[in-house]
Amino acid sequence: VAVLSSCKKDENRVIFNKGTAPVLSSAGAATIPLTFADAAKEAISIKWTNPEYQFNTGISSYDVSYQVEIDTTGANFTNPDKKVISISKDLGLSLSQNDFNDYLLNQLKLAPGMSHNIEVRVKSYLTGNTGLLYSNVLKFKATPYSIPPKIDPPTTGQLFIVGDATNGGWNNPVPMPAQQFAKKDPLHFEITVALTGGKEYLFLPLNGDWGHKYACKKKADQSPAGGDFGFDLGDNFPGPAASGNYKIEVDFQRGKYTVTKM
């Protein structure tokens, strides 16, 4: 039983009673069309029913919030990389082929050029997750197409780490090979490196050159565990709080990097 507001007298309390799970539907085909040529066209359109939340005072006049969840079949929406789209009040959502393709490639990390089984559902709730309800699940097939990487990879084909978080400090050129990333493929680089806690670093495409760098927009908003990055942005990456050995993975396709304690 959830109480959203109350007065001194129990009989004046507003108490949540029930709601009906949203019914999710789509008029589109079971296979979602995705092509670069039709990127601006609609990929999927879904709609759902109002959960008709009721309180002891009658049908709710509170604003209902929704989240559309997109995940791969079999993950049961527990995938940490599932796509979640927040919706306020509306009872439907339309996505372009460009946006849906981006979600599959860069959020769910699905391989392009291959058919994947996708599931979609809607979650409804009131303030404070009161009356949390889940819709039925719709199943689709989709084949994402390749797109240019979000961040252009280094033309040198190499990547280096520099900064006072590293043993080499801000000295450039950096120590080799200790501070050179391993190239997994043209868009993915990886390094395991000792980092000093509470310090900073950058990625360099050319050892010994300060002309270009990969950095973050604003250090204060950046997690030490990674996040978005870009070419010649204005702030250093914040290092982890604790000293130790860390694996740094850089993904130019998604424009993201991760930092994991070893």
C-alpha positions as CSV (number, residue, x, y, z in Angstrom):
1,V,0.0,0.0,0.0
2,A,1.5,3.4,-1.0
3,V,0.5,6.7,0.5
4,L,1.3,9.7,-1.8
5,S,0.1,12.4,0.6
6,S,-1.6,12.6,3.9
7,C,-3.4,14.8,6.4
8,K,-3.7,14.5,10.1
9,K,-6.8,12.4,9.9
10,D,-6.4,8.9,8.5
11,E,-9.6,9.2,6.5
12,N,-8.1,12.0,4.5
13,R,-5.1,10.1,3.3
14,V,-4.6,9.4,-0.4
15,I,-3.8,5.8,-0.8
16,F,-2.9,3.9,-4.0
17,N,-5.2,1.0,-4.6
18,K,-4.5,-0.5,-8.0
19,G,-3.7,-0.1,-11.7
20,T,-3.9,-2.2,-14.9
21,A,-0.7,-3.1,-16.7
22,P,-0.3,-1.2,-20.0
23,V,-1.1,-3.1,-23.1
24,L,1.6,-2.6,-25.7
25,S,1.0,-2.9,-29.4
26,S,2.6,-2.1,-32.8
27,A,1.1,-2.0,-36.3
28,G,4.5,-2.6,-37.9
29,A,6.0,-5.7,-39.2
30,A,7.8,-8.3,-37.0
31,T,11.0,-7.5,-38.8
32,I,12.1,-3.8,-38.3
33,P,13.4,-2.2,-41.5
34,L,16.9,-0.7,-41.1
35,T,18.9,0.8,-44.0
36,F,21.3,3.7,-44.3
37,A,19.4,5.0,-47.3
38,D,16.1,5.2,-45.3
39,A,17.7,6.4,-42.1
40,A,15.2,9.2,-41.7
41,K,12.2,7.0,-42.2
42,E,10.3,5.3,-39.4
43,A,11.7,2.1,-38.0
44,I,9.1,1.3,-35.3
45,S,6.0,2.8,-33.9
46,I,4.4,1.6,-30.7
47,K,1.5,2.6,-28.4
48,W,0.2,1.5,-25.1
49,T,-2.9,1.9,-22.9
50,N,-3.2,4.0,-19.9
51,P,-2.7,2.0,-16.7
52,E,-5.7,3.8,-15.1
53,Y,-4.2,4.1,-11.7
54,Q,-6.8,4.3,-8.9
55,F,-6.6,5.6,-5.4
56,N,-9.1,5.5,-2.5
57,T,-10.2,8.9,-3.8
58,G,-10.9,7.5,-7.3
59,I,-9.1,7.4,-10.6
60,S,-5.7,9.1,-10.4
61,S,-5.1,12.6,-11.6
62,Y,-1.3,12.3,-11.0
63,D,1.0,12.4,-14.0
64,V,2.1,8.9,-15.2
65,S,5.6,8.4,-16.3
66,Y,6.7,5.6,-18.7
67,Q,10.0,4.0,-19.8
68,V,10.3,2.1,-23.0
69,E,12.9,-0.7,-22.6
70,I,14.6,-2.3,-25.6
71,D,16.7,-5.4,-25.1
72,T,17.9,-8.6,-26.7
73,T,15.7,-11.8,-26.4
74,G,16.8,-14.0,-23.5
75,A,18.2,-11.2,-21.4
76,N,14.8,-10.6,-19.7
77,F,15.5,-6.8,-19.6
78,T,18.4,-7.4,-17.1
79,N,21.1,-6.4,-19.6
80,P,23.0,-3.4,-18.2
81,D,23.3,-2.2,-21.8
82,K,19.6,-2.3,-22.6
83,K,18.2,0.9,-24.0
84,V,15.8,2.9,-21.8
85,I,13.7,5.8,-23.2
86,S,11.9,7.9,-20.7
87,I,8.4,9.2,-21.7
88,S,6.3,11.7,-19.9
89,K,2.5,11.3,-20.2
90,D,2.5,10.2,-23.8
91,L,1.0,6.9,-24.8
92,G,3.2,6.2,-27.8
93,L,6.6,6.4,-29.3
94,S,8.0,6.5,-32.9
95,L,11.6,5.9,-33.7
96,S,13.5,6.6,-36.9
97,Q,15.7,4.0,-38.5
98,N,18.7,6.1,-37.7
99,D,17.9,6.2,-34.0
100,F,16.9,2.6,-33.6
101,N,20.0,1.5,-35.5
102,D,22.1,3.6,-33.2
103,Y,20.5,2.0,-30.1
104,L,21.3,-1.5,-31.4
105,L,24.9,-0.7,-32.3
106,N,26.1,1.7,-29.6
107,Q,23.8,0.9,-26.7
108,L,23.1,-2.9,-27.0
109,K,26.5,-3.4,-28.7
110,L,25.1,-5.7,-31.4
111,A,27.1,-6.6,-34.5
112,P,26.1,-5.0,-37.7
113,G,25.0,-7.0,-40.7
114,M,23.5,-9.8,-38.6
115,S,19.9,-10.5,-37.7
116,H,19.1,-10.1,-33.9
117,N,16.1,-10.9,-31.9
118,I,14.8,-7.8,-30.0
119,E,12.2,-7.4,-27.3
120,V,10.4,-4.2,-26.3
121,R,8.2,-3.5,-23.2
122,V,6.9,-0.4,-21.3
123,K,7.1,0.3,-17.6
124,S,4.6,2.7,-16.0
125,Y,4.9,4.3,-12.6
126,L,3.9,7.3,-10.5
127,T,6.1,9.5,-8.2
128,G,8.6,7.4,-6.3
129,N,8.0,4.3,-8.4
130,T,4.5,3.9,-6.9
131,G,2.3,1.6,-8.8
132,L,5.1,0.1,-10.9
133,L,3.7,-2.0,-13.8
134,Y,5.1,-3.7,-16.8
135,S,3.4,-4.2,-20.2
136,N,3.4,-7.3,-22.4
137,V,6.5,-7.9,-24.4
138,L,6.7,-7.3,-28.2
139,K,9.2,-9.4,-30.2
140,F,11.0,-8.2,-33.3
141,K,13.9,-9.0,-35.6
142,A,16.3,-6.3,-36.7
143,T,19.6,-6.2,-38.7
144,P,21.6,-3.1,-37.8
145,Y,23.7,-1.5,-40.5
146,S,27.3,-0.2,-40.1
147,I,27.7,3.5,-39.4
148,P,30.8,5.7,-39.2
149,P,32.4,5.6,-35.7
150,K,31.2,8.3,-33.3
151,I,34.9,9.4,-32.8
152,D,37.4,9.2,-35.6
153,P,40.2,6.7,-34.6
154,P,43.8,7.9,-34.7
155,T,45.2,8.1,-38.3
156,T,48.5,6.9,-36.8
157,G,46.8,3.6,-35.9
158,Q,48.4,4.0,-32.5
159,L,47.2,5.3,-29.1
160,F,49.2,6.3,-26.0
161,I,48.4,7.4,-22.4
162,V,50.0,10.4,-20.8
163,G,49.5,12.3,-17.5
164,D,50.5,12.5,-13.9
165,A,48.3,9.4,-13.2
166,T,50.9,7.4,-15.1
167,N,54.5,6.5,-14.2
168,G,55.8,8.7,-17.0
169,G,53.9,11.8,-15.7
170,W,53.3,14.6,-18.3
171,N,56.6,13.8,-20.0
172,N,56.0,13.5,-23.8
173,P,57.1,11.2,-25.4
174,V,55.8,8.7,-23.0
175,P,57.7,5.5,-21.8
176,M,57.5,2.7,-24.4
177,P,56.0,0.2,-24.6
178,A,54.5,0.5,-21.1
179,Q,52.1,3.4,-22.1
180,Q,51.1,2.3,-25.6
181,F,47.7,0.8,-26.1
182,A,47.3,-2.6,-27.8
183,K,45.3,-2.2,-31.0
184,K,42.5,-4.8,-31.0
185,D,41.1,-3.6,-34.3
186,P,41.0,-0.2,-36.0
187,L,38.3,1.0,-33.6
188,H,39.2,-0.6,-30.3
189,F,42.3,-0.2,-28.2
190,E,43.2,-1.6,-24.8
191,I,45.9,-1.2,-22.2
192,T,46.7,-2.4,-18.7
193,V,48.6,0.2,-16.8
194,A,49.6,1.4,-13.3
195,L,47.7,4.5,-12.3
196,T,48.3,6.8,-9.4
197,G,45.1,7.6,-7.5
198,G,43.6,11.1,-7.7
199,K,45.5,12.2,-10.8
200,E,44.7,12.8,-14.5
201,Y,45.6,11.6,-18.0
202,L,44.9,12.0,-21.7
203,F,45.1,9.8,-24.8
204,L,47.5,10.8,-27.6
205,P,47.4,9.6,-31.2
206,L,51.1,10.4,-31.7
207,N,53.8,9.8,-29.1
208,G,55.9,12.9,-28.5
209,D,53.4,15.3,-30.0
210,W,51.0,17.7,-28.2
211,G,49.2,18.8,-31.4
212,H,46.2,16.5,-30.8
213,K,44.6,14.6,-28.0
214,Y,41.6,12.6,-26.9
215,A,40.0,14.1,-23.8
216,C,36.6,14.8,-22.1
217,K,34.4,17.8,-22.1
218,K,34.4,18.5,-18.4
219,K,36.4,16.6,-15.8
220,A,34.0,17.5,-13.0
221,D,31.2,15.7,-14.8
222,Q,33.3,12.7,-15.9
223,S,33.3,9.4,-14.0
224,P,36.7,7.9,-13.1
225,A,35.2,4.6,-14.4
226,G,35.0,6.0,-18.0
227,G,32.4,7.6,-20.2
228,D,32.2,9.7,-23.4
229,F,35.4,11.1,-24.9
230,G,36.2,13.2,-28.0
231,F,38.9,14.6,-30.2
232,D,40.7,17.7,-28.9
233,L,38.2,18.3,-26.1
234,G,39.1,20.7,-23.3
235,D,39.6,18.7,-20.1
236,N,41.8,15.8,-18.8
237,F,40.3,12.5,-17.8
238,P,40.0,12.1,-14.1
239,G,41.9,9.1,-12.8
240,P,40.6,6.6,-10.2
241,A,40.8,7.5,-6.6
242,A,42.9,4.5,-5.6
243,S,46.3,3.7,-7.0
244,G,46.7,0.3,-8.7
245,N,46.7,-1.5,-12.0
246,Y,43.8,-0.7,-14.4
247,K,42.6,-1.9,-17.7
248,I,41.5,0.9,-20.0
249,E,39.4,0.0,-23.1
250,V,38.7,2.6,-25.7
251,D,35.9,2.2,-28.2
252,F,35.9,4.7,-31.1
253,Q,32.8,3.2,-32.6
254,R,30.7,4.1,-29.6
255,G,32.8,7.1,-28.5
256,K,33.3,5.6,-25.0
257,Y,36.0,4.3,-22.8
258,T,36.0,2.1,-19.6
259,V,38.4,1.9,-16.7
260,T,38.5,-1.4,-14.7
261,K,40.5,-2.2,-11.6
262,M,42.6,-5.3,-12.1
